[in-house]
Amino acid sequence: MNARFTEIRPYRPFAFADLTELWERRDLIWILALRDIRTRYKQSVFGIAWVMVPPLLTACIFYVLFGILLGPGQRPTVPGVPYILSTFCALVPWQLFATSLRYSGNSLVSNRSLISKVYFPRLVVPIAPIVVALADFAVALVVLFALMIAYGLAGDFRFDPGARLLLLPVFAFLAAMTSLGLSLWSSALSAVYRDFSFLSPFTIQILMYLTPVLYTYDSIAHSLGQETLAVYGLNPMVAAVEGFRWALLGGAPPDAQLILSAMAVNAVLLLGGIIFFHRMEQTIVDVI
């Protein structure tokens, strides 16, 4: 009979998180993710179909709004692409980011009874909702392709992605990692200061307007100076959304500097978030 031992080590406040232990307990991520999926759509008539309702409704609302404000032919879309298709395409990676951040940011508080009773790597908790958001992302992506086929059959859009389609997972990964980096900060802070739980939805809403989701990057680039564009590009979701839209719909490719800025900011958010989360871990367990 094989005995299993647990090594108890003193807490090191300046040590990097034990990612090896996280990898060994990675099955907990899938367990928590499956639990969240079952809970979220339990007793729902339409179930996971609700994934596509918010982005489609948002695209339709702004289709009407921009049509009234700017005129039918002046909507901020990719040239040669219908506005609803262009906007829904941007909303797919945005929903991945927003849903991940919304649920991960409050994950420690939601799982406080589990955290206070059982030991396991706490990083599992904010990571699990991102897996759930990836499942929603896969459903929304199927709907997006169906929408593209419908517009193609109607003659309003020509799907010709070429090799750039291979970069689609890269930009989706960038969106997921951006949400993870921010989630590590927000989840730790929300566990100690509950004000951040109320601030998170408002912050996500503001970020959506600061990201080319309801409009395109090119539609505002000409009216902003180089310095303003450089600051605007520090938002990693700008590159993620624009790159995702370009990989599927074409148009002008995202600027290389924009992508490099996104990767640099993302690395700082993620690495800093892991270290900050690790340092706050003991405080979280005591106060949650």
PEMO-V39167 format. One record per pair of residues at least 4 apart in sequence whose C-alpha atoms are under 7 Angstrom apart, sorted by the first residue. I is the first residue (numbers start at 1). J is the second residue. If there is no record, write none. Layout:
BEGIN
i={I | I}
j={J | J}
END
This chain:
BEGIN
i={13 | 14 | 16 | 17 | 17 | 17 | 18 | 19 | 20 | 21 | 21 | 22 | 22 | 27 | 28 | 28 | 29 | 29 | 29 | 29 | 30 | 30 | 31 | 32 | 32 | 33 | 33 | 33 | 33 | 33 | 34 | 35 | 36 | 37 | 37 | 38 | 41 | 41 | 46 | 51 | 51 | 52 | 52 | 53 | 54 | 55 | 55 | 55 | 56 | 56 | 57 | 58 | 59 | 59 | 59 | 59 | 60 | 60 | 61 | 62 | 63 | 63 | 63 | 64 | 65 | 66 | 66 | 66 | 67 | 67 | 67 | 70 | 70 | 75 | 76 | 76 | 76 | 77 | 77 | 77 | 77 | 77 | 78 | 78 | 78 | 79 | 80 | 81 | 81 | 81 | 82 | 83 | 84 | 85 | 86 | 87 | 87 | 87 | 88 | 89 | 89 | 90 | 90 | 90 | 90 | 91 | 91 | 92 | 92 | 92 | 92 | 93 | 93 | 93 | 93 | 94 | 94 | 95 | 96 | 96 | 96 | 96 | 96 | 97 | 97 | 97 | 97 | 98 | 98 | 99 | 99 | 100 | 100 | 100 | 100 | 100 | 101 | 101 | 101 | 102 | 102 | 102 | 103 | 103 | 104 | 104 | 104 | 104 | 104 | 105 | 105 | 105 | 105 | 106 | 106 | 106 | 106 | 107 | 107 | 107 | 107 | 108 | 108 | 108 | 108 | 109 | 109 | 111 | 112 | 112 | 113 | 114 | 115 | 115 | 116 | 123 | 124 | 126 | 126 | 126 | 127 | 127 | 128 | 129 | 130 | 131 | 132 | 133 | 134 | 135 | 136 | 137 | 138 | 139 | 140 | 141 | 142 | 143 | 144 | 145 | 146 | 147 | 148 | 149 | 150 | 151 | 151 | 151 | 152 | 152 | 152 | 152 | 159 | 161 | 161 | 161 | 161 | 161 | 164 | 165 | 165 | 167 | 167 | 168 | 168 | 168 | 169 | 170 | 171 | 171 | 171 | 171 | 172 | 172 | 173 | 174 | 174 | 175 | 175 | 175 | 176 | 177 | 178 | 178 | 178 | 179 | 180 | 180 | 181 | 181 | 181 | 181 | 182 | 182 | 183 | 184 | 184 | 184 | 184 | 185 | 185 | 185 | 185 | 186 | 186 | 187 | 188 | 188 | 188 | 188 | 189 | 189 | 190 | 190 | 190 | 190 | 191 | 191 | 192 | 192 | 192 | 195 | 196 | 199 | 200 | 201 | 202 | 203 | 204 | 205 | 206 | 207 | 208 | 211 | 211 | 212 | 212 | 212 | 212 | 213 | 215 | 217 | 220 | 224 | 224 | 225 | 226 | 227 | 228 | 229 | 230 | 233 | 233 | 233 | 234 | 234 | 234 | 235 | 236 | 236 | 236 | 236 | 237 | 238 | 239 | 239 | 239 | 239 | 239 | 240 | 241 | 242 | 242 | 243 | 243 | 244 | 245 | 246 | 246 | 246 | 246 | 254 | 255 | 256 | 257 | 258 | 259 | 260 | 261 | 262 | 263 | 264 | 265 | 266 | 267 | 268 | 269 | 270 | 271 | 272 | 273 | 274 | 275 | 276 | 277 | 280 | 281 | 282 | 283 | 284}
j={279 | 279 | 275 | 274 | 275 | 278 | 22 | 23 | 24 | 25 | 121 | 26 | 121 | 31 | 32 | 124 | 33 | 124 | 127 | 128 | 34 | 128 | 35 | 36 | 128 | 37 | 128 | 129 | 131 | 132 | 38 | 39 | 40 | 41 | 132 | 42 | 47 | 48 | 50 | 136 | 140 | 56 | 140 | 57 | 58 | 59 | 88 | 91 | 60 | 88 | 61 | 62 | 63 | 84 | 87 | 88 | 64 | 84 | 65 | 66 | 67 | 83 | 84 | 68 | 69 | 70 | 71 | 75 | 71 | 72 | 75 | 74 | 75 | 83 | 215 | 216 | 219 | 81 | 83 | 86 | 215 | 216 | 86 | 216 | 251 | 251 | 157 | 85 | 86 | 157 | 86 | 87 | 88 | 89 | 90 | 91 | 213 | 214 | 92 | 144 | 245 | 94 | 213 | 241 | 245 | 95 | 213 | 96 | 137 | 140 | 141 | 97 | 172 | 175 | 241 | 98 | 241 | 99 | 100 | 133 | 134 | 137 | 176 | 101 | 175 | 176 | 179 | 102 | 204 | 103 | 133 | 104 | 129 | 130 | 133 | 179 | 105 | 179 | 183 | 106 | 200 | 201 | 107 | 129 | 126 | 127 | 129 | 183 | 187 | 183 | 186 | 187 | 190 | 110 | 187 | 190 | 197 | 111 | 125 | 126 | 187 | 112 | 125 | 187 | 191 | 191 | 288 | 115 | 116 | 288 | 117 | 118 | 119 | 285 | 285 | 127 | 128 | 183 | 184 | 187 | 131 | 180 | 132 | 133 | 134 | 135 | 136 | 137 | 138 | 139 | 140 | 141 | 142 | 143 | 144 | 145 | 146 | 147 | 148 | 149 | 150 | 151 | 152 | 153 | 154 | 155 | 156 | 157 | 156 | 157 | 158 | 159 | 249 | 165 | 247 | 248 | 249 | 250 | 247 | 247 | 248 | 171 | 247 | 172 | 244 | 247 | 173 | 174 | 175 | 240 | 243 | 244 | 176 | 240 | 177 | 178 | 240 | 179 | 237 | 240 | 180 | 181 | 182 | 236 | 266 | 183 | 184 | 270 | 185 | 269 | 270 | 273 | 186 | 269 | 187 | 188 | 273 | 274 | 277 | 189 | 273 | 276 | 277 | 190 | 196 | 191 | 192 | 277 | 280 | 284 | 193 | 196 | 194 | 195 | 196 | 197 | 284 | 288 | 284 | 287 | 288 | 199 | 200 | 203 | 204 | 205 | 206 | 207 | 208 | 209 | 210 | 211 | 213 | 237 | 238 | 216 | 217 | 238 | 241 | 241 | 219 | 221 | 224 | 228 | 229 | 229 | 230 | 231 | 232 | 233 | 234 | 238 | 258 | 261 | 261 | 262 | 265 | 262 | 240 | 262 | 265 | 266 | 241 | 242 | 243 | 254 | 258 | 259 | 262 | 244 | 245 | 246 | 254 | 247 | 254 | 248 | 249 | 250 | 251 | 252 | 253 | 258 | 259 | 260 | 261 | 262 | 263 | 264 | 265 | 266 | 267 | 268 | 269 | 270 | 271 | 272 | 273 | 274 | 275 | 276 | 277 | 278 | 279 | 280 | 281 | 284 | 285 | 286 | 287 | 288}
END
